[in-house]
């Protein structure tokens, strides 16, 4: 079974993240101009966004994730900063219906990935063909 998630023993994340590029609009607290980008991975608890213009850890945000035709609204905080690379974002508040829409979206992506991945037994190996008489 193929998984498109990021996880390791040193990972402190509560939720595994799926490799998903989702459009996101970010409004920094006390700012009137938003910025747009795409997540590089996403979970029910947050996401990572690659950007040269990183934000300081602790910055409060208002977000709109575009899940197809479904906008998901959330407040969040910058959890990590990798200068000139990107930010880890942690959701702090989300309506139950938005949380459910996000969860359904991630689960549908994972199910599609699992359906696309061939079972290991079904993949012929070139060496097997050479050994047959």
N, C-alpha and C positions, 0 to 999 in steps of 0.2 A: 504494500500500500504506500503510495507516494504522498508525502505531506509537504505542503508549501508553507511551513512555519519556521520561525526563528526560535531556537531554544538551545540552552546549554546548561551545564551544571552550575556555572557562575552567574547565570541569568537570574536577576532578582525580580523579574516581572511576575505578576500574579496570573496573567493571561498570556497564552502563546499568541504570537502575531503571525498573521497570514501575509504573504508577499502580495500586496494589493496596491495598485496605483488608483487612488480615489481623489477626485478634485476636492480641494478644501479652501474655504475662504477664512482668513484669520484677521480678527480685529483685536489689536492690543488694547488693554484697558486704558481708558482716558485718551484714546486716539480716535480720530474721525475718519482716517483713511485705512482701508483694509488691504491686505495682500492676498494673493492667490498662489496656490501651488498644488502639488500632488503628494499624497502619502507614498512612502516607499514600503511601508508595512503597516498593518492595522490590526487592532484587537478591540475587544469590548472595553478595555481599560485605557487605551490610548493609541498613539501612532508615532512613527518617525517621519520627519520631513527633511529632505535634503535641500539645503539652501546655503548660499554663500553669506547671506545676511542673517546671521544667527541672532537669537534673542537670549537675554540673560536668564539663568536659572531663577525660578520664582516669579517670572513675568506672568501675570494673569491675562487670559485670552477668552474671547468669545469666538466660537467656530460654527461654520456651516459645512458639513460634509455632503457631497452630492452623490447619493447612491442611486444612479440612474435618474428616475423621475422623482425620487424621494429625498427631500432635504432633511438632514438630521442636525439638530441644533444642540450645542453643548457649551459649557464653560470648561475651561482647562487651565493648567499651569505648565510652564516649561519645566521639565524634570531634569533634562540633561542638555548640555551644550558642547558641541564639537566644533570649535571655531572654523569657519570657512567650509564646513561640511554639512552640518544640520543640527536639528533639535529633536529630542525626545519629548513628547507631549503626553501629559496625563490628564484624562478627563476628571473633572471635579463634580460636575452636576449635569444631569441629562434627564429629560422626562422619560417615564417608563415606556411610552410608546416609541420614542426615539431609540432608546436602548434596545427594545425588541426588534425594531427595523434593522439596526446595526447588527445585532446578533443573527438575525435571519439572513442578512446579506453575506456575512462571513461564512455561515454554515453552508449556504448555497454555493459559494465559491469553493469551499473545501470539498463538497460533494461532487462538483463538476470536475475538480482536479482528480479525485479518486476514480471517477468514471472514465476519465481519459487515460489513466495510467494502466498499462497492460499488466496482467498478473505475471509474476516472474516465471511461472511454469509455461506460459504461452509464448515466451520469447525464445525462438530457436537460436542456438549458438552455432557459429560457423564451424567450430571444431567438431560438433556433433554430426554435421553433414559430411565431413571428411571421413569420419569413422564408420559410416554406414557402408555395407558391401554393395 
